[in-house]
Amino acid sequence: MIQFDRFTLSNGLRVLVHPDSSTPMAVVNVLYNVGARDEDPQHTGFAHLFEHLMFGGSLHIPDYDEPLQMAGGENNAYTTNDLTNYYIQLPADNLETAFWLESDRMLSLAFSEKSLATQRKVVCEEFKENYLNKPYGDTWHKMRELAYQVHPYRWMTIGKELSHIEKATLAQVKSFFFKHYTPCNAILVVAGAVDTTYVKRLAEKWFGDIPSGLRYERSLPAEPVQTAARRLTIEAPVPLDMLCKTWHMGARQDLSYHATDLLTDILGGGASSRLYHALVKEQQLFSSIDCYHFASSDPGLLTIEGKLVKGVSIEKAENALQEQLQKVKDDLISESELQKVKNKTESMIAFEDMSVMSRAASLAYYELLGDASDMNKELGKYEAVTAESIREQARTICREENSNTLYYLASN
């Protein structure tokens, strides 16, 4: 059971405190309610660009990393289609340094043409290296465009096109910042060797005077129900043919989520999974195969992707995959197979909860979803999943008319 205290500042900043006396460290986690789905379709990649810009100096602090390193701290961040998360870990005695740093960049970044040009170049190089020049690098650019017609999940966090970042102006960047990176759109979690009374004092001191900003009200176009299968074939100089199939699934908060999550583990969660056992070990059609999803806040995609053994036709591989999916739709999984994936999930949750940094991030995430205390209910929701509910999700999701199929063929 993860215990925490919660309070809200007058400017709307939600603060959660999770004391843990077993560590001398403290974690300061700031989650902003903005991701790639909140971007203008003509100016994508901005949320990810800010992951870089936020470390480029703020209003009163020209260098973010130096004072943090002097305080014995480390930091990082990540951006998804749904959110942006920044975190610091440092000795608890130096907690105020983290408040000083995070509050100053929430107040305002040190916007300049120079800093924008520097970070724009970094992001453009990342785009080229990981998505344009890397084998299979454009897989998810193509798949998202195939699977989504109107919802902004149709582009990746790096951006839809390289030109969107290359042409990003200072005015556009400033507008995006003051719309989203405000107290009323943020959740601050402080965890570790901390005291709630002291955290409250620091929060008021460093964040209390920052203007609230306008609460961002998300109004995104809902993706229509898919009624016909979509297919795309790409040829490129890659080592092996690859098959990637996706199906639309429910959102993270849907009642079906936990059954769907366990379904992906049963199908493709490692070497003991059904697809690996049947298609890699027994039939030797794939050299590797995985089944996963992104736990998207809005309805997402259940994905199966695998690289084929050289010489195997992609049609044969896809037919063999469909046979395995049909088995999950026709027959109930055994209680022992169900218990195995439940045990694995329980172990993963327990492992994540061992780290104070993971606990801080989870508290912020569940607070964003609706209520941080829900993280204590997750295990019970997985335990409640039945073999019948897994079969129901397989039948609901893995329909051909709900599918998107990408043949990624080796041209050499």
C-alpha angles and dihedrals in degrees: 000000000000109000122204144159124228135201136158127222121227090255091060100259109147113217126195122188123198111183117204117174094186092083133053089212133088131208124209111194123184117190119190119202094232133099141155091288089068095060130107107257088232093050108041129161094048097120090054092043088057091055084067099036092053090068094050098085134284139228098291101011115067094184120038100186102047099064090042092053090048087055090053094252138136131199145187142163143206136200128206134176087268109037149001120230130191123185140182129192119194141142108295090235088067096047094124091063089064091049090050093050098044096043093051094054091045088053091053141320119236093254115198138149088243097055091044092050091049096050093039088058092049092051093045090053089049089051092051096043099046104028110024106032102029120091109261087002094135095049095107095041087059096040095050091050089049097046100041124054103174111359116096090239082087089091131053127242090255087062139264096263134014090232091065090067095035090057098039109133129210091244092054092047093049091049092052092049098051091045096054114014097071134119094254090055095047140081120206118201121187117189140169130041093005138125121223094223092053092045090052090052092049093046092053092045098049106025104023097085097047110111111256097231121204117303107248110238109202116219109170128169111259115236110245118240108271111240103176134042116256124209136185132181123203128184119202140149096271128141098242140013112261131203119205122180128176135185128193113254137178127284124266092263096047118117088236094059101094094047089049091049091053090046090059089052092050091050103040114355101127139305095322094053124112098248094047093047095047104033104030105030104027107028095023093214097129128044089203136000135182138182119202147135136210101238087236120194089226122042107302143183133278104212137200117183131167142165115235129232108255112269096023114122114239091226091057091048092050092049090052090050091051090053090056092048090050090056091056090048094047104039134044114243115243121262090242092055091047092048091049093059091042090054090049091051091048090052091050092051091048091048092051091048091057091073118072088209091056091047091052092050092047093050090052092047096049090045088055090050090052114282130020091214088068089080087073090057098053097092092052091052091054091046090055093058113111133200087248093055091050091051089048091054092047089053093044097046107029097063117134093231088056093052136103117197128195121190106198103190129192109240097193 
